[in-house]
Amino acid sequence: MSNLSDTLFDNLPSGAVAIGNFDGVHLGHARLIDHLKKKAEQVGGPSVVFTFDPHPAALLHPEKAPRPLTWKNRKARLLSNLGVDIILFYPTDKQLLDLDAKTFFDEILVKRMRVKALVEGDNFVFGKDRLGDAEHLLKWTQECGVALDVVPGVEYNGMRVSSSFIRSTIAAGDVDLANAMLTAPYRIRGMVVHGDARGRTIGFPTANIEAVDVLLPGEGAYVADVFLASVSDSGKQTRKFRAMVHIGKNVTFNQNLPRVEAHILDFNEDIYGKVIKVDFLHRIRGVKRFETVDDLKTELSADAQIAREWK
């Protein structure tokens, strides 16, 4: 193992550990974390989440790797909000991915982390080629006296909650369903860049957002909250504004390049070059072509009203 992975475990107190990607931090993760905290209290140690950066799929199959639902700091914040004591982001590399499940268990969990208890989901797999599972863990933990809890998944309206299912709902634009399965509204971040300023000419100026590093919701118009960081005499502050966000092509003006554009309500500041974070709250409609600019303005006014009133 690399020196970096060695130092990751320096001075780490032994406790209860849960391993996984935790992408999105959804209701299934929340149930697992609840069990983890209880197990940590039983064994007299901290609750520890062991996750990966980057996602192993980004190294194993980069062409097939899914777009993430959260970035590192966002994931850490969401897990902390659930009450996790320690979050370890293991630096994913080929050395790690080449470890078979038994070696991972023996060398990392038992030898280096001195784990007292493990808490995993019923569909947990690990190790090279994903050959380790809950059945293997049961055998190995019994052999070395480590406690193990296997936590069943969570269902929402008859559907199992998972990062992959949530990813598909977001890609389809159904942020309402995704948010019902997440522990916080779905969020993206990006940089505000100059656009063609067409929105300003019709009374709806927009912030054009690029360099988004997580999955974009499907095309459509959305109710959203946007967050802008600013620095004042009292320190760094984050301000929240209501917005309507359009994702997709502007077919009314024959613009063929898809864009992410946020019209921030009751806002008139220069934020070019700033990082903006956007929470998607509700999908208003799909992308439409309008016959006239007046028709577009009427629709945008209606969208803005929905955004303003959305609770």
C-alpha positions in Angstrom: 0.0 0.0 0.0 1.2 3.6 -0.6 2.5 5.9 2.0 -0.6 8.1 1.5 -2.9 5.2 2.5 -0.7 4.4 5.5 -1.0 7.9 6.9 -4.7 7.9 6.4 -5.1 5.6 9.4 -2.6 7.3 11.7 -4.1 7.9 15.1 -7.5 6.6 13.9 -9.4 5.2 17.0 -11.0 1.8 16.4 -14.8 1.8 16.2 -17.6 0.8 13.9 -17.1 1.1 10.2 -19.3 1.3 7.1 -17.7 1.0 3.6 -19.2 2.3 0.4 -19.4 5.0 -2.2 -22.3 6.8 -0.6 -23.0 8.7 -3.8 -25.9 11.1 -3.3 -26.3 10.2 0.4 -29.9 8.8 0.1 -32.4 7.3 2.5 -30.7 3.9 2.3 -27.5 5.4 3.4 -29.3 7.2 6.2 -30.7 3.9 7.5 -27.2 2.4 7.4 -25.7 5.3 9.2 -28.3 5.1 11.9 -27.3 1.5 12.5 -23.6 2.5 12.3 -24.0 5.1 15.1 -25.8 2.6 17.4 -23.1 0.0 16.7 -20.4 2.5 17.5 -22.0 3.3 20.8 -22.2 -0.4 21.6 -18.5 -1.0 20.9 -17.3 2.2 22.5 -15.7 3.8 19.5 -16.5 6.3 16.7 -18.7 5.8 13.8 -16.5 5.7 10.7 -17.5 5.9 7.0 -14.8 4.5 4.6 -15.5 5.8 1.1 -13.5 6.3 -2.0 -12.1 9.2 -4.1 -12.4 8.9 -7.0 -15.2 6.3 -7.5 -13.5 3.0 -8.4 -15.4 2.9 -11.7 -13.5 6.0 -12.8 -10.3 4.0 -12.8 -11.6 0.6 -13.8 -14.0 1.6 -16.6 -13.7 5.4 -17.2 -15.8 5.2 -20.4 -18.6 3.7 -18.4 -18.2 5.4 -15.1 -21.5 7.1 -14.0 -21.6 10.8 -13.5 -21.4 11.4 -9.7 -24.3 12.8 -7.7 -22.1 14.6 -5.2 -18.6 16.0 -5.1 -16.3 15.2 -2.2 -17.0 18.1 0.1 -20.8 17.9 -0.5 -20.7 14.2 0.4 -18.7 14.8 3.5 -21.2 17.5 4.6 -24.2 15.3 4.0 -22.7 12.4 5.9 -21.7 14.7 8.8 -25.3 16.0 8.9 -26.4 12.4 9.6 -24.1 12.3 12.6 -21.0 10.3 11.3 -18.0 10.9 13.5 -15.2 10.3 11.0 -15.2 10.2 7.2 -12.2 8.6 5.4 -11.8 9.3 1.7 -9.5 6.6 0.6 -7.3 7.7 -2.4 -8.5 5.1 -5.0 -5.6 3.7 -7.0 -4.7 0.5 -8.8 -3.1 -1.0 -5.7 -6.3 -0.8 -3.9 -8.4 -2.1 -6.8 -6.1 -5.1 -7.1 -6.7 -6.3 -3.5 -8.9 -9.3 -3.3 -11.7 -9.2 -0.7 -9.9 -11.2 2.0 -6.7 -9.2 1.7 -8.7 -6.0 2.0 -10.5 -7.3 5.1 -7.3 -8.5 6.7 -4.9 -5.8 5.8 -7.0 -2.6 5.9 -10.0 -3.3 8.1 -8.4 -5.6 10.8 -4.7 -4.7 10.7 -4.7 -1.0 10.0 -8.1 0.2 11.1 -8.5 -2.3 14.0 -12.2 -2.4 13.3 -14.5 -3.4 16.2 -17.7 -3.6 14.1 -18.8 -3.5 10.5 -22.1 -2.2 9.3 -23.0 -2.9 5.6 -26.0 -3.0 3.3 -27.5 -6.4 2.2 -26.2 -5.8 -1.4 -22.6 -4.8 -0.4 -19.8 -6.2 -2.5 -16.1 -5.4 -2.3 -12.6 -6.4 -3.4 -11.1 -7.2 -6.8 -13.9 -8.1 -9.3 -16.4 -7.4 -6.5 -16.2 -11.0 -5.3 -16.5 -10.2 -1.6 -20.1 -9.9 -0.2 -22.0 -10.0 3.1 -21.7 -13.8 3.3 -18.0 -13.6 3.2 -18.0 -10.8 5.8 -20.1 -12.9 8.1 -17.6 -15.7 8.0 -14.5 -13.6 8.4 -15.9 -11.4 11.1 -16.9 -14.4 13.1 -13.4 -15.8 12.8 -11.8 -12.7 14.2 -14.4 -11.6 16.7 -15.6 -8.5 14.8 -19.3 -7.6 15.1 -21.3 -7.4 11.9 -24.7 -5.8 11.1 -26.2 -6.3 7.7 -28.8 -3.7 7.0 -31.7 -4.2 4.6 -32.3 -1.6 1.9 -35.0 1.1 1.9 -38.0 1.2 -0.5 -39.9 4.2 -1.6 -43.3 3.6 -3.2 -42.3 0.0 -3.9 -38.9 0.9 -5.5 -35.6 0.2 -3.8 -33.6 3.4 -3.1 -30.2 3.3 -4.7 -27.7 5.7 -6.2 -28.1 4.2 -9.6 -31.9 4.5 -9.5 -31.7 8.1 -8.3 -29.2 8.8 -11.1 -31.8 7.6 -13.6 -34.6 9.7 -12.2 -32.4 12.8 -12.2 -31.3 12.2 -15.8 -35.0 11.9 -16.7 -35.7 15.2 -15.0 -37.8 13.8 -12.2 -36.0 15.7 -9.4 -39.2 15.6 -7.3 -38.9 11.8 -7.0 -35.1 12.0 -6.6 -35.4 14.5 -3.7 -37.9 12.2 -2.0 -35.2 9.5 -1.9 -32.3 11.8 -1.0 -31.5 13.3 2.4 -31.2 16.8 0.9 -32.3 18.5 -2.4 -30.3 17.5 -5.4 -27.4 20.0 -5.9 -25.1 20.9 -8.7 -22.3 23.5 -8.8 -20.6 25.4 -11.7 -19.0 28.6 -12.9 -21.1 31.6 -14.1 -19.9 32.6 -17.6 -20.9 35.1 -20.2 -23.7 34.0 -22.6 -25.4 35.8 -25.4 -27.3 38.2 -23.1 -30.6 37.4 -24.9 -32.5 36.9 -21.6 -31.7 40.4 -20.5 -33.2 41.8 -23.6 -36.6 40.2 -22.8 -36.6 41.0 -19.1 -35.3 37.7 -17.8 -31.5 37.9 -17.4 -29.9 34.6 -16.7 -26.6 33.3 -15.2 -25.1 30.8 -17.6 -23.5 27.9 -15.7 -20.7 25.8 -17.0 -18.1 23.3 -15.7 -20.7 21.4 -13.8 -18.9 18.3 -12.3 -21.9 16.2 -11.3 -24.9 14.8 -13.2 -27.2 17.3 -14.8 -30.9 16.9 -14.5 -32.7 16.2 -17.8 -33.9 19.0 -20.1 -36.6 21.2 -18.8 -37.5 24.2 -16.6 -37.1 23.9 -12.8 -37.8 25.6 -9.5 -34.5 26.0 -7.8 -32.6 27.6 -4.9 -29.2 29.1 -5.8 -26.4 29.7 -3.3 -23.7 32.4 -3.7 -20.7 32.8 -1.4 -19.5 36.3 -0.6 -16.9 37.8 1.7 -17.7 40.7 4.0 -16.3 42.3 7.2 -18.0 39.6 9.2 -16.5 36.8 7.2 -17.6 34.4 4.5 -21.3 34.2 4.0 -23.6 32.2 1.8 -26.7 33.8 0.4 -29.7 31.9 -0.9 -32.0 33.1 -3.7 -35.0 31.5 -5.4 -34.6 30.9 -9.1 -36.0 29.2 -12.2 -33.5 27.2 -14.1 -33.6 26.1 -17.7 -31.6 23.1 -18.9 -31.4 22.3 -22.6 -31.5 24.0 -26.0 -33.2 27.3 -26.6 -35.3 26.0 -29.5 -37.3 29.2 -29.8 -34.1 31.0 -31.0 -32.7 27.9 -32.8 -29.9 27.6 -30.4 -28.6 24.0 -30.7 -26.1 23.9 -27.9 -27.7 22.8 -24.6 -27.1 25.2 -21.7 -27.8 25.6 -18.0 -29.3 29.0 -17.4 -30.6 30.3 -14.0 -32.9 33.3 -13.8 -32.5 34.5 -10.2 -35.6 36.2 -8.9 -35.2 39.8 -7.6 -31.5 39.8 -8.3 -29.3 42.2 -10.2 -25.6 41.7 -9.4 -22.5 40.9 -11.5 -21.6 37.3 -10.7 -19.5 36.4 -13.8 -16.7 34.2 -12.8 -18.2 33.1 -9.5 -19.1 29.6 -8.4 -22.8 29.0 -8.0 -24.6 26.1 -6.4 -28.1 25.1 -7.4 -30.6 23.0 -5.5 -33.3 21.6 -7.8 -36.7 21.6 -6.1 -39.3 20.9 -8.8 -39.6 20.3 -12.5 -42.1 22.8 -14.0 -42.2 21.6 -17.6 -40.2 20.3 -20.5 -38.4 22.3 -23.2 -40.8 24.2 -25.5 -40.6 26.0 -28.7 -42.6 29.3 -28.7 -44.0 31.0 -31.9 -43.2 34.5 -30.7 -41.1 36.2 -28.1 -44.2 37.5 -26.4 -45.4 33.9 -26.0 -42.0 33.0 -24.4 -42.2 36.0 -22.1 -45.7 34.9 -21.0 -44.5 31.4 -20.2 -41.4 32.7 -18.4 -43.6 34.9 -16.3 -45.8 31.9 -15.4 -42.7 29.9 -14.6 -41.3 32.6 -12.4 -44.6 32.8 -10.5 -44.5 29.0 -9.8 -40.9 29.4 -8.7 -41.7 32.3 -6.4 -44.6 30.4 -4.7 -43.0 27.0 -4.5 -42.6 25.8 -0.9 
